[in-house]
């Protein structure tokens, strides 16, 4: 077996690993790159022939793992896309939303070109029809059921505890009477995430490909994180401003809503006006609520997102509804995409609030280098938003304890479960983070390690 590292190698986004074995060609994830030069990178040719891929095994629905699937199919893939049932449901709404953004952006760029007297026509990376076609190749699986891809290759999904349906992938490979096992962590979830179960642990493997997004830092405890969120909201409302939360529509939005709802139930706030300005988040929340089998015990008792006497929850779907939110000057919590502020409705809310010192922006997730979100949390005094330079006077909070990723301690604990002294391959982290985490894994666990570059090939 050979593994070629085609994405998320010494960077965080664009997860994609190419396995060849037993006359099969297998992709693990097919993610979209996010950050600087992302459009150019996403439009570049794949590092393989899509027509020759037999299987794409998808660990979860986030676009940095799934976002190039429609492009893959449009360029000739005709194999099976294997993933969990919940991931398949989330994937549909996420890819359709992504296609809509691609089409709208291409339309806007073409109009801009014509207004400038040029005849450039911009094509979307992929279209709605490309997504519909791609979805026909999905093959849904459940956790903990071993399946065969060939006489010598089998696989199984375990719960990664990252978002609904997220999976750890175990692959077994037999050759010449010898059996090897490789584990792909996907994105390892944080322990005690508000809704879903903690990640499962694995005890045996010869090779482990592990993410390292937060491999150089520790999260605050969930209780400290909740207290910090409460204080940020309380301080902002006292100043007469709004709270803006750029949030990923899948996973983070549901976690934040769950905690805000608990604020009212526990009496921390008498009432809260919460606006979720994301049609995608609305659909994702409904999918979450339809899968209680993946909830932890506490969430099973408390997972209800609806307006109550104190929790006034509003999902806005139309552009007109979104625009009306800009008339609200104080007392609102506005959750909108995108999580890294690279697009979506959050930019429009920034335009009306980011220059107001009485307002606040609360970041609850990782911000990739080159994104607007990273620019803001790095302390910028101004930013170009929707073509206009704006002063950043709102109070900026970065509350890392909401991350759906395991931190350094939790990643080490997850790796410590392996009893077979596996070879650890570190991916999905900024280069300095991967290298720092590599040193810690060697020092504390004594495992052999490797940090691949993009394009590297490793023999198993």
C-alpha positions in Angstrom: 0.0 0.0 0.0 1.1 3.6 -0.7 -0.3 6.8 0.7 0.2 10.1 -1.2 -0.5 13.2 0.8 -2.3 15.7 -1.4 -3.9 18.1 1.1 -3.8 19.2 4.7 0.0 18.4 4.7 1.8 21.2 6.7 -1.4 23.2 6.4 -4.9 22.9 8.0 -7.3 22.7 5.0 -7.9 20.7 1.9 -7.7 17.2 3.4 -7.0 14.6 0.8 -5.0 11.3 0.9 -4.6 8.9 -2.0 -4.2 5.2 -1.2 -3.2 2.6 -3.8 -3.4 -1.1 -2.9 -4.7 -4.4 -4.2 -5.3 -2.8 -7.6 -7.6 -0.3 -6.0 -7.3 3.5 -5.9 -8.9 5.0 -2.8 -9.2 8.6 -1.7 -9.6 9.6 2.0 -11.5 12.9 1.9 -11.6 15.4 -0.9 -11.5 18.8 0.8 -11.6 22.4 -0.4 -8.7 24.6 0.4 -9.5 27.7 2.5 -7.5 30.9 2.9 -5.0 32.8 0.8 -5.1 31.9 -3.0 -7.8 29.3 -2.3 -9.7 29.8 -5.6 -6.5 29.2 -7.6 -5.6 26.1 -5.6 -9.1 24.7 -5.7 -9.2 25.1 -9.5 -5.9 23.4 -10.0 -5.9 19.8 -11.4 -6.1 17.0 -9.0 -2.9 15.1 -8.3 -4.5 12.0 -9.8 -6.9 10.9 -12.5 -10.5 11.1 -11.1 -11.6 8.5 -13.5 -9.3 5.9 -11.9 -10.5 6.4 -8.3 -12.6 3.4 -7.1 -13.6 4.7 -3.7 -13.8 8.0 -1.9 -14.1 7.5 1.9 -15.3 10.6 3.6 -14.7 11.2 7.3 -17.1 14.1 7.8 -19.1 16.8 6.0 -17.0 20.0 6.7 -16.0 21.6 3.4 -12.2 21.4 4.1 -12.8 17.6 3.9 -15.6 17.4 1.4 -15.8 20.6 -0.6 -14.2 19.4 -3.9 -16.4 16.3 -4.3 -18.6 17.8 -7.0 -15.5 18.8 -8.9 -14.1 15.3 -8.6 -17.3 13.8 -10.0 -17.5 16.4 -12.8 -14.0 15.4 -13.9 -14.8 11.7 -14.2 -15.1 10.0 -10.8 -17.6 7.2 -11.0 -16.8 5.1 -7.9 -18.6 5.0 -4.5 -18.5 7.8 -1.9 -18.6 5.9 1.4 -19.6 7.8 4.5 -21.9 7.7 7.5 -25.6 8.3 7.2 -25.6 11.5 9.2 -22.6 12.8 7.1 -24.5 12.1 3.9 -27.4 14.2 5.1 -25.2 17.1 6.1 -23.1 16.7 3.0 -26.1 17.3 0.7 -27.0 20.7 2.3 -23.4 21.8 2.6 -22.5 21.1 -1.0 -25.7 22.6 -2.4 -24.9 25.8 -0.3 -21.4 25.8 -1.6 -22.5 25.5 -5.2 -24.9 28.4 -4.7 -22.0 30.5 -3.4 -19.8 29.5 -6.3 -22.5 30.4 -8.8 -23.3 33.7 -7.2 -19.6 34.7 -7.0 -19.0 33.8 -10.6 -22.1 35.8 -11.7 -20.9 38.8 -9.6 -17.3 38.6 -11.0 -18.7 38.4 -14.6 -20.9 41.5 -14.1 -17.9 43.3 -12.6 -15.8 42.4 -15.6 -18.4 43.6 -18.1 -18.8 46.9 -16.2 -15.0 47.4 -16.5 -15.3 46.9 -20.3 -13.8 43.4 -20.3 -15.3 40.3 -21.8 -14.2 37.8 -19.1 -16.8 35.3 -18.1 -16.2 33.6 -14.8 -17.2 30.0 -14.3 -18.2 28.6 -10.9 -15.9 25.9 -9.5 -19.0 23.7 -9.7 -22.8 24.0 -10.0 -26.0 22.9 -8.4 -26.3 20.2 -11.0 -22.8 19.0 -10.3 -23.7 18.5 -6.6 -26.9 16.6 -7.5 -24.9 14.3 -9.7 -22.3 13.7 -7.0 -24.8 12.8 -4.4 -25.9 9.8 -6.5 -22.6 8.1 -5.7 -23.0 8.1 -2.0 -23.0 4.7 -0.1 -24.1 5.2 3.5 -22.6 3.1 6.4 -23.0 2.9 10.1 -20.4 3.1 12.9 -18.6 -0.1 14.0 -19.6 -2.3 11.1 -16.6 -3.8 9.3 -17.0 -3.8 5.5 -14.8 -5.2 2.6 -13.6 -3.2 -0.4 -11.8 -6.2 -1.8 -10.5 -9.6 -0.8 -7.6 -8.0 1.0 -8.9 -4.6 2.1 -11.6 -3.9 4.7 -12.6 -0.8 6.7 -14.7 0.4 9.6 -16.0 3.8 10.9 -15.8 4.8 14.6 -17.3 7.9 16.1 -14.8 10.8 16.0 -17.0 13.1 18.3 -16.2 16.1 16.1 -19.6 16.9 14.5 -22.7 14.8 13.8 -21.7 11.8 11.8 -17.9 12.5 11.9 -15.8 9.3 11.7 -12.4 7.8 12.5 -11.5 5.4 9.7 -9.8 2.1 10.3 -8.4 0.3 7.3 -7.0 -3.3 7.3 -4.7 -4.5 4.4 -3.6 -8.1 3.9 -0.6 -9.0 1.7 1.5 -12.2 1.6 -0.2 -13.5 4.7 0.6 -10.3 6.7 -2.1 -7.9 7.9 -1.5 -4.2 8.5 -3.8 -1.6 10.0 -3.9 2.1 9.3 -6.1 4.5 11.2 -7.1 8.0 9.9 -8.3 10.1 12.7 -10.4 12.5 10.6 -10.9 15.5 12.9 -10.8 14.3 16.5 -13.5 15.8 18.7 -13.0 17.6 21.9 -14.1 15.7 25.1 -17.3 17.0 26.6 -18.6 18.7 23.4 -22.0 20.1 24.3 -24.2 17.7 22.2 -22.5 14.7 20.6 -20.6 11.8 22.2 -16.8 12.0 23.0 -14.5 10.4 20.4 -13.9 6.7 20.5 -10.5 5.4 21.2 -8.5 2.8 19.2 -6.0 0.4 20.7 -4.3 -1.3 17.7 -2.8 0.1 14.6 0.5 0.0 12.6 0.1 3.5 11.2 -2.0 6.4 12.5 -2.7 9.5 10.3 -3.7 12.1 12.9 -4.9 15.7 12.7 -3.0 18.4 14.7 -5.1 21.6 14.4 -4.7 22.4 18.1 -1.5 20.4 18.6 0.3 23.3 20.3 -2.3 24.6 22.7 -4.9 23.8 25.3 -8.5 24.7 25.4 -10.2 26.3 28.3 -12.5 24.0 30.2 -16.1 24.0 29.0 -17.3 25.6 32.2 -14.8 28.4 31.9 -15.7 28.8 28.3 -19.4 29.1 29.1 -18.6 31.7 31.8 -16.6 33.7 29.4 -19.4 33.7 26.8 -21.8 34.8 29.4 -19.6 37.7 30.5 -19.0 38.8 26.9 -22.7 38.9 26.2 -23.5 40.7 29.5 -20.8 43.3 29.0 -21.9 44.0 25.4 -25.5 44.4 26.3 -24.6 46.8 29.1 -22.7 49.0 26.6 -25.8 48.9 24.3 -24.4 46.9 21.5 -25.0 43.7 19.6 -23.1 40.4 19.8 -21.9 38.9 16.5 -20.8 35.3 16.3 -19.3 34.1 13.0 -20.0 30.4 13.2 -19.7 27.3 11.1 -23.3 26.3 10.1 -22.7 22.7 11.0 -21.5 21.8 14.5 -20.6 25.1 16.0 -23.9 26.9 15.6 -25.8 24.0 17.2 -23.3 23.9 20.2 -23.7 27.7 20.7 -27.5 27.5 20.5 -27.5 24.7 23.0 -25.5 26.7 25.5 -27.5 29.9 25.0 -30.7 28.0 25.6 -29.2 26.6 28.8 -28.4 30.2 29.9 -32.1 31.0 30.0 -33.1 27.6 31.5 -30.5 28.1 34.3 -31.5 31.7 35.0 -28.3 33.3 33.9 -30.3 35.6 31.6 -34.0 36.4 31.8 -34.3 36.4 28.1 -32.2 36.4 25.0 -32.9 37.4 21.4 -31.0 35.1 19.2 -30.9 35.4 15.4 -29.4 32.6 13.3 -28.9 34.3 9.9 -28.0 31.2 7.9 -30.4 29.1 5.8 -27.7 26.4 5.9 -27.6 26.5 9.8 -31.3 26.2 9.9 -31.2 23.0 7.8 -28.3 21.6 9.7 -30.0 22.2 13.0 -33.0 20.2 11.8 -30.7 17.3 10.8 -29.0 17.4 14.2 -32.4 17.2 15.9 -33.4 14.2 13.8 -30.4 12.2 15.0 -30.7 11.9 18.8 -29.0 8.5 18.7 -25.6 10.4 18.5 -26.2 12.7 21.5 -24.7 12.3 24.9 -26.9 11.7 27.9 -27.2 15.4 28.9 -28.1 16.5 25.4 -30.8 13.9 25.1 -32.6 15.6 28.0 -31.9 19.2 27.0 -31.6 19.4 23.3 -34.5 21.6 22.2 -34.0 24.6 20.0 -37.2 26.6 19.9 -38.5 29.9 21.2 -39.5 29.7 24.9 -40.5 32.3 27.4 -37.0 33.5 27.6 -35.1 32.2 24.6 -36.4 34.0 21.5 -34.9 32.1 18.6 -35.3 33.4 15.1 -34.0 31.7 11.9 -33.7 34.1 9.0 -33.8 32.6 5.6 -34.4 35.3 3.0 -32.2 38.2 2.1 -34.9 40.7 3.2 -35.1 39.1 6.7 -31.3 39.3 7.0 -31.3 43.0 6.0 -33.8 43.8 8.7 -31.4 42.7 11.3 -29.2 45.6 10.5 -31.8 47.9 12.0 -31.3 46.3 15.4 -28.8 48.5 17.3 -28.6 46.7 20.6 -29.5 43.6 22.6 -29.2 41.0 19.7 -27.1 37.9 19.4 -26.5 37.4 15.7 -25.0 34.0 14.6 -24.1 34.0 10.9 -21.7 32.3 8.5 -19.1 31.9 7.4 -17.1 30.7 10.4 -13.8 32.3 9.0 -15.7 35.3 7.6 -14.6 34.6 4.1 -18.1 35.0 2.8 -21.7 34.6 3.8 -23.9 37.0 5.7 -21.6 37.7 8.6 -19.7 40.3 6.5 -22.9 42.3 6.0 -23.4 42.4 9.8 -19.8 43.4 10.2 -20.5 46.4 7.9 -23.1 47.6 10.4 -21.5 46.7 13.7 -17.7 46.2 13.5 -16.9 49.9 13.7 -19.1 50.3 16.8 -17.1 50.1 20.1 -20.3 49.0 22.0 -20.5 45.9 19.9 -18.5 42.7 20.2 -17.4 39.9 17.9 -17.0 36.4 19.4 -14.9 33.9 17.5 -15.6 30.3 18.6 -13.5 28.4 16.0 -10.1 28.1 14.3 -9.2 30.9 11.9 -6.9 29.8 9.0 -4.1 32.1 8.0 -5.1 34.4 5.1 -8.8 34.6 6.2 -10.6 37.7 7.3 -11.3 36.1 10.7 -7.6 35.5 11.3 -6.8 39.1 10.2 -9.3 40.3 12.9 -8.1 38.1 15.8 -4.5 38.9 15.0 -5.3 42.5 16.1 -5.9 44.4 12.9 -7.2 48.0 13.3 -9.1 47.9 10.1 -10.3 45.6 7.3 -11.7 45.7 3.9 -15.3 44.4 4.1 -17.5 44.3 1.0 -15.1 46.6 -0.8 -15.0 49.2 2.0 -12.2 49.8 4.5 -13.7 49.8 8.0 -12.3 50.5 11.4 -12.3 47.5 13.8 -13.6 49.1 17.1 -15.8 46.3 18.3 -14.5 44.2 21.2 -12.9 41.0 19.9 -13.3 37.8 21.9 -11.6 34.5 21.0 -13.2 31.7 23.0 -11.2 28.6 22.0 -13.1 26.3 24.4 -15.9 26.0 21.9 -13.7 24.4 19.3 -14.9 21.0 18.1 -11.3 19.9 17.8 -9.3 18.1 20.4 -6.6 20.2 22.0 -3.0 19.1 22.5 -3.7 17.2 25.8 -6.7 15.4 24.3 -4.8 14.5 21.1 -2.1 13.0 23.2 -4.6 11.1 25.3 -6.2 9.8 22.1 -2.8 8.6 20.8 -1.9 7.1 24.1 -4.7 4.6 23.7 -2.7 2.8 21.1 -0.9 -0.2 22.6 0.9 -1.4 19.5 3.6 1.4 19.1 2.3 2.7 15.8 4.0 5.0 13.4 2.3 8.4 13.8 1.8 10.6 10.7 0.9 14.1 11.6 -1.3 16.2 9.2 -4.0 18.9 9.2 -2.2 21.6 11.1 -0.1 24.7 10.4 3.5 23.7 9.7 4.9 25.0 13.0 2.1 23.4 14.9 2.7 20.0 13.3 6.4 20.1 14.0 5.9 21.1 17.6 3.3 18.4 18.1 5.7 15.9 16.5 8.3 16.6 19.1 5.9 16.2 21.9 4.6 12.9 20.6 8.1 11.6 20.3 9.1 12.8 23.7 6.1 11.9 25.7 4.8 8.7 23.9 8.0 7.5 22.3 6.3 6.8 18.9 8.0 7.0 15.6 6.7 10.1 13.7 6.6 11.7 10.3 5.3 15.1 9.1 4.7 14.8 5.3 4.9 17.6 2.8 2.2 17.9 0.1 3.0 15.4 -2.6 5.0 13.0 -0.4 4.4 9.3 -0.9 4.8 6.8 1.9 4.9 3.0 1.6 3.0 0.9 4.1 
